[in-house]
Amino acid sequence: MQNKFSLAAAQEALKQSGQEFTLLLEHGTLAVELYQPHETVKQTPHEQDEVYVIATGESKFFLSGETSQVRAGDFLFVPAAAEHRFLNFSPDFSTWVLFYGPKGGENGIVKKVAIP
């Protein structure tokens, strides 16, 4: 089992797939993908909690009625079933996507720790 993926290797796998996302790893409830939207974003709410780590470029990100600017290096948490999407993304925009946990999401309160 491969346990390390460079961004370059993930981008090549994505290019070879011809899709907007490619699955790189599954382990238990965890699924890891690289996602690079094209002109139209077709995102829909997901059954699991998910995390995005912006790999390249920048975008606006809509989550449950609020929009924020995101760029390479940013970390985003999206609870299961939340309406969300990337908007006005740069041509080089891509993001790691990590789905995890049970369908319906973790049953807990999201807490921000140490970062204002």
N, C-alpha and C positions, 0 to 999 in steps of 0.2 A: 504494500500500500504506500502510495506517495503521500508524504506528510508536509511537503514544502512546495509552494507554487510561487514562482516569480511573477511579477506583473507582466513581464514580456511574454512568458510562456502562456499565461492565462489569456493575454490579448491574442496570441497566435491561435490558441484553441477556439476562441470566440470567432476570429476571422474564418477559420476552417469550418465552423458550424454553419455560417451563413445566417445566423439568428441574432437577436438582440441580446441574448443571454446564453451562457453555457454553464452547465453543472460541472463543478470541479471535484467535489467531495461530498459524500454522504456518510454519516456515522451516527447511529442511533437516530435521534430526532434532528440532528444538525445537518443542514444542507448548505453548501457554500457555492456561490455562483459569481461570475463576473457579468455585469450588465452594462450595455452601452446602447441607450435608446437611439432610434433614428428620428425622423421628422415628427412622428406622432407618437405620443406616449400612451400606451394601452394598459397602464397599471390599474389593477383592481385590488380591493382589500384582500388580505391573505388570512388563512386559518391559523397560522402560527405567529408568534412574536417574531420580529425581524430587526436586524441591525444593518445599516449601510455604513461603509467607510469609503468616502470619496477617494478614488484612486487618481483620477486626472481631470483637469478642466474645472468648470464651475457651472452652477445652475441655480435656479430658484427652486425651493422645495415647499410643496403644499402639504400640510398635515392637519387634518381635522379643523379646517377653517382658518388656519394661520399660514402665512408664507414667510420664508426666511431665505437669505442668500447662503449658499454652501459652496465650498471649494475644496480642492485636493487637501486631504488630511483630516477633514471634518468627519465626525462620528454622529450618526443619527439613530435613534431608537424609535421603532414604530410598533405599537401594541397590535396584537391580532385584531383583525376586522376594522382597523382605522382607515378612513379614506385618506389616500396620499398619492402624490405624483411629483415627478420632476418637470419643471417648466423652463422654457427659454434657456436650454442648456447649450454650452459651447460645443463646437464640432468635435472636440477631443474629449468630451465628458465620458467618464466611465466610473463605475462604483463596484466595490465588492459588496455582495449581499449574503447575509447569514440568516437563515431561517432556523429556529430552534424551539424546543418545548412542545407541549401538547397542543392539539387543536383547541382553539378558544383562548390560547395564551396562558401565561403564568398567572396564577391568582395571587397578586401581590400589589403593593403600592410602589410606584416608581419613585425613587428618592434620588435627588441630586446630592452627590457627596463631594465636598472639597472644591468644586469649581462654581463660581458665581454665574 
